[in-house]
Amino acid sequence: MTTRPTTPTLTPMADPVTDPDLVTGPGPDLVTGPGPDLVTGPDPDLVTGPDPDLVTGPGPGPGPVTERDPGYPAEQRDAVYRVIAERRDVRRGFRPDPVPADVLDRVLTAAHQAPSVGLSQPWDFLVITDRARRERIAALAARHRDEFAADLPRARASAFDALKIESILDTPVNIAVSCDRTRGGRHTLGRRTQPRTADFSSVLAVGNLWLAARAEGLGVGWVSFFDERELAAELGLPAHLDVIAYLCVGYVSQFAPAPELATAGWARRRPVSWAVHAEEFGRRGLPGTEPVDPLAEVIAAIGPPDVGAMAAARERQDRMTKPRGSLGELEDVSVRLAGLAGCCPPPLPEPACVAVFAADHGVHAQGVSPWPQEVTGQMVANFLAGGAVVNAFAAQAGAEVTVIDIGVAAELEPVPGLLPRKIAPGTADFTEGPAMTRDQAVAALTAGIEIARDLVAAGNRCLVTGDMGIANTTASAALICAFTGADPVEATGRGTGIDAATYARKIEVICRGLARHQPDPADPVGVIAAFGGFEHGALAGFILGAAALRMPVILDGVIAGAAALAAAALAPDAIAACFAGHRSAEPGHAITLSYLGLRPLVDLGLRLGEGTGAVLALPLVQSAVRALREVATFDSAGVSDKT
Ligand SMILES: Cc1cc2nc3c(=O)[nH]c(=O)nc-3n(C[C@H](O)[C@H](O)[C@H](O)COP(=O)(O)O)c2cc1C
């Protein structure tokens, strides 16, 4: 028989809706917790040494067959899951009551029982109550908060203003958790190969502390708005210790039912099924369910617009204090957004994020662009440094810019704002064979889906397409011809500006590609594989991912249009999520928009790409919703309607 550690008495599982414990904190059983040994007694391991059996006995092995450990009784198990589910990062509503020493001892003892690499227990806990010191620490956090806020896009900055990010002075106790990466010497089991495991161990101690505190009715808020060295100096830590966590601890009247960042609309939880993979990374699904690949999953999830919400929006537009139809195309935009959201009025499409997908194209070798291929990687660096037109336009519109290396033919330095998702360093030349394999096309689509999901989970409410890739107008024209049946002479444009000879060659290259691959528009993955850039595949996935989450996507020009054709071929209803930001000067774009039935919002002869035309349209889309939400109706304003 295996032995099981004694467990403290726990209250039975509560009904999360009605149980008053959820509101007022746990009952007395949880507060008195484990017996006095755990709190005051010496650690028996250190006093009596390890059990001699463990030293001299046989090593671990299969041993005799024993009964399976039954686990904990149901209500104790429920209590464990309950404390995990109801742990919250708490920043508001702290009470001034002091935290009794015995309670703190129990919580710290729980922290100290965390697993650690090679049993190195690299943590230390510095308990701080001194007000003057906490004031100095709060000042450090305030400085970093201001610096962070100054860097945010406008829509995020106003949302951030409303968030509370620390409670250093509102809580009676602060606890700094440190890590000693040298503890235990050089042969600490496991740490030599993975030095980061020391930090992981200290984080596990924080996890234990956080859960135990929840069970005690104590709120904990983790503050990371610090320069780690600056904080370590303020805490007077020995130089070889690193600060892992700074925690604000105190009693609260109640714990929020959901993370505050989710309630505030700042970010969302990802469903667990997105995080679990069956056997191979990317085959997602919980055990016991059929693994679904993200592409099949989003295609199945994309549905038609909600006609009831659209009718309500149309009806409201007619009652708003303005002549009927006087907002022109913007009325349709608001109606389509209501249909997408499934409610009227729909939520404001804010904050917005421009995702610039960058990749290189093998067809560049055919001399279809006067620009060298290196420019793709150089422009990525420019986007990340904030120096491109899309950055200027996004700053004006209050949107964030994220850059995705989906297939740039250069090694890119890891920098904040760059998502490294390279499928391959550029595609193959489509005049000589398929630009990519089918697997690569699916990988690009999947990457786009996941980026859309992640950006929505990060709190964005509007996605904007951007792209960068020397020679990508050639690949786009080929895709447009393949999907719409257009003639290459009509669909091919001059891209960044090419001379007559290059233009003629570009058309001839596209004709050769089409003749070679004989694309079948009923096989969209095959068409992407034949001609696409990786950015086309990823953009198609991005559109599908957004549509499945019923999030609006503002499309930029001809590259996004070509990707939208692929998305529509995979899931026709995906176009209900798409708004054509502008009409590009590329002739293939007009063909695409009329094929998809989309009307461009801006028509300024732009032919830059990057997402510039789409970002210009962002305030128009947002204004369309704001009008629907905020403009008074004839009834409410007491204004007489036309007779
Ligand atoms: C490593 C880490 C650092 C964090 N730093 C901060 C912080 O500086 N300020 C803050 O308000 N919340 C911080 N949090 C709290 C998270 O925002 C919070 O855990 C998350 O929103 C999920 O909410 P929940 O803990 O209530 O489930 C941090 C959390 C972790 C795990």
The ligand as an SDF file (V2000), in Angstrom:
LIG
                    3D

 31 33  0  0  0  0  0  0  0  0999 V2000
    4.4070   36.6240  -14.1230 C   0  0  0  0  0  0  0  0  0  0  0  0
    3.2240   37.5020  -13.8680 C   0  0  0  0  0  0  0  0  0  0  0  0
    3.3830   38.8630  -13.7680 C   0  0  0  0  0  0  0  0  0  0  0  0
    2.2810   39.7000  -13.5700 C   0  0  0  0  0  0  0  0  0  0  0  0
    2.4540   41.0560  -13.4450 N   0  0  0  0  0  0  0  0  0  0  0  0
    1.3840   41.8610  -13.2350 C   0  0  0  0  0  0  0  0  0  0  0  0
    1.5220   43.2650  -13.0450 C   0  0  0  0  0  0  0  0  0  0  0  0
    2.5920   43.8270  -13.0630 O   0  0  0  0  0  0  0  0  0  0  0  0
    0.4210   43.9900  -12.8270 N   0  0  0  0  0  0  0  0  0  0  0  0
   -0.8070   43.4320  -12.8130 C   0  0  0  0  0  0  0  0  0  0  0  0
   -1.7780   44.1550  -12.6260 O   0  0  0  0  0  0  0  0  0  0  0  0
   -0.9750   42.0890  -12.9520 N   0  0  0  0  0  0  0  0  0  0  0  0
    0.0910   41.3040  -13.1620 C   0  0  0  0  0  0  0  0  0  0  0  0
   -0.0800   39.9520  -13.2810 N   0  0  0  0  0  0  0  0  0  0  0  0
   -1.4250   39.3820  -13.1400 C   0  0  0  0  0  0  0  0  0  0  0  0
   -2.0300   38.9540  -14.4390 C   0  0  0  0  0  0  0  0  0  0  0  0
   -2.4470   40.0740  -15.1990 O   0  0  0  0  0  0  0  0  0  0  0  0
   -3.2050   38.0340  -14.1370 C   0  0  0  0  0  0  0  0  0  0  0  0
   -2.6850   36.8760  -13.5110 O   0  0  0  0  0  0  0  0  0  0  0  0
   -3.9670   37.6170  -15.3670 C   0  0  0  0  0  0  0  0  0  0  0  0
   -4.6740   38.6980  -15.8370 O   0  0  0  0  0  0  0  0  0  0  0  0
   -4.9400   36.4910  -15.1030 C   0  0  0  0  0  0  0  0  0  0  0  0
   -5.8330   36.8320  -14.1080 O   0  0  0  0  0  0  0  0  0  0  0  0
   -6.0300   35.8710  -12.8530 P   0  0  0  0  0  0  0  0  0  0  0  0
   -4.6770   35.7450  -12.1910 O   0  0  0  0  0  0  0  0  0  0  0  0
   -7.0340   36.5830  -11.9720 O   0  0  0  0  0  0  0  0  0  0  0  0
   -6.5300   34.5670  -13.3800 O   0  0  0  0  0  0  0  0  0  0  0  0
    1.0030   39.1280  -13.4680 C   0  0  0  0  0  0  0  0  0  0  0  0
    0.8390   37.7340  -13.5430 C   0  0  0  0  0  0  0  0  0  0  0  0
    1.9380   36.9260  -13.7310 C   0  0  0  0  0  0  0  0  0  0  0  0
    1.7400   35.4410  -13.8010 C   0  0  0  0  0  0  0  0  0  0  0  0
  1  2  1  0
  2  3  1  0
  2 30  2  0
  3  4  2  0
  4  5  1  0
  4 28  1  0
  5  6  2  0
  6  7  1  0
  6 13  1  0
  7  8  2  0
  7  9  1  0
  9 10  1  0
 10 11  2  0
 10 12  1  0
 12 13  2  0
 13 14  1  0
 14 15  1  0
 14 28  1  0
 15 16  1  0
 16 17  1  0
 16 18  1  0
 18 19  1  0
 18 20  1  0
 20 21  1  0
 20 22  1  0
 22 23  1  0
 23 24  1  0
 24 25  2  0
 24 26  1  0
 24 27  1  0
 28 29  2  0
 29 30  1  0
 30 31  1  0
M  END
$$$$
